[in-house]
Amino acid sequence: MGCRHLQAGGMDGGTGNQANTASWGWLELWWTSRNLKHSDVIYCIMAETKVSDEISKPSLKKGNGILRREVWVDGQGKVTRYNLSYINHMIFHDDNGRVVGYDNAHGSHHRHFMGKVEPIKFKNFEDIEDRFLADWIAIRSTK
């Protein structure tokens, strides 16, 4: 399922194997003391997995700079976090050179453009990737 298991004492073993049932005794006490369903607790301890951490360096002719793509998913493969950015210090010096970017850090989906941050409506991650690509192509064509 992609879930990482906790060992007794709350340390993350990260093995992905089924934990020894004896080590789950403390967790059973925690569930019952808070009147939680098992699914509530499992949701809370499911780990995100970083499935993409890509850096591309387009040629000067294709825009120069750095394209960055980071994506995390949950146990069901749903995108939970993302960071897409075009960094080019020759175009923009502030915000670590980020000319345009999309991410959902700090609990909200937003767009960075030349140092300004604006909230965006989120349909799905594919839509965000399409918007980012369109922005990058538009910036490239104005150079």
N, C-alpha and C positions, 0 to 999 in steps of 0.2 A: 504494500500500500504506500510505501514511501515515507512511512512514519518512523521517526527515530525514537528509541525507547529510553526511558529514564531508569537509572539504577537507584538503589536505596540511597537516600541522602540527597537526591535531586541532581546527581551528576549525570550528564548526558554521555552515554556510552557510545552513541553514534554507530552502533554495529549494524542496525537494520534487522538483526535477528530477534526472534521472540525472546523476551527477557525471562529469566528464571522467576517462576511465580512467587517464590519466597521473598524476592526483592520488591514485590509489589504490595506487600502488606501495609506499609506506610501510606501508599496511595489509596488503598481501599478505605483506610481510616479517614483520610482527607475527603474522599467522595462522600462518605456517609455523614461526616460532621457538617457538610455544607449542603446536604440534600441535592446533590448533583446527579445527573444521569451520566453513565459511562461515556456516551457520545460527546457530552459537553467537555469532559476532561480530555478525551482523545483529540478533539479539535484544538484545544489549547496547547497540546504538546506536539502537534504535528509540525515537523520542520519544513522550512522552505528550502528549496534546492536551487542553487544558481545553475541554470542550464545554458546560459550564454554570457560570455565575457570576451567580446571581440573588439579589437582596435584595428582600424584600417587607416592607411595613410595615402589618400588620393594624390596623384601627381599634380604638379602645378597647373597643368592644362585642365585637369578635372576638378579643380577647386582647392588643392593644397590642404593643409591642416590635418586634423585627426577626426575620424568618425568613431564614436564610442557607442557600443550596444551592450547593455547588461540586462538580463532578465532572470527573475526568480519565479518558480512555480510551487504550488502546494502538492500534496500527495495525489491529487486527482489530475494534475497537469494544468490547473488553472493558473494564469499569470497573476501573481500577487504583488510583485514589485517590478519596476522597470526604470531604466535610465537610458535615454537616447540623446546623444549630443554631438554637435559639430563644433570643434574647437579650432580656432585659427587666430593666433595672436597678431597676425598681420592685418586682420579686419577689425578685431575688437580686443582691447587690452584688459578691461575689467572682467569680473566674474571668471577669473582663471582662463580667459580667452574664449569662453563659451559664447559662440555667436547665436546659436539656436539650440534648444533642448527641450525634451519632454520627460517628465518623471512624475512619480506619485509619492515622493518623500514627504514626510510630515503629515501623512494622512489625507492628502488632497492631490488630485490630478491637476497639473499646471504646465504652462509653457514658459520657457525662458527665451527672450529675444533681446539681444544687445543690452543686457543688464536689467531689463524689466521682466517682472514675473506677472503672469495673468492666469486666472483659473480657466479651465477648459471643461467642456462637457465630455464625459467618457461614455462611448458606446461599447467599444471592445478594444483589445490591444492591437489588433490588425489595423483598425482605423487610426490609432495613434501612430503606428509605423508609417502608414500612408501619408498622414499629415506631415510627419517629420521629413520624409523623403521629398514631398512637394516643396517644403520650405527650403531644404538643402539645394534642390534643383533651381529654385527661384534665386537663391543667393548666388549660386554658381553662375547663372546666366547674366547677372548684373556686373560681374567682374570684368 
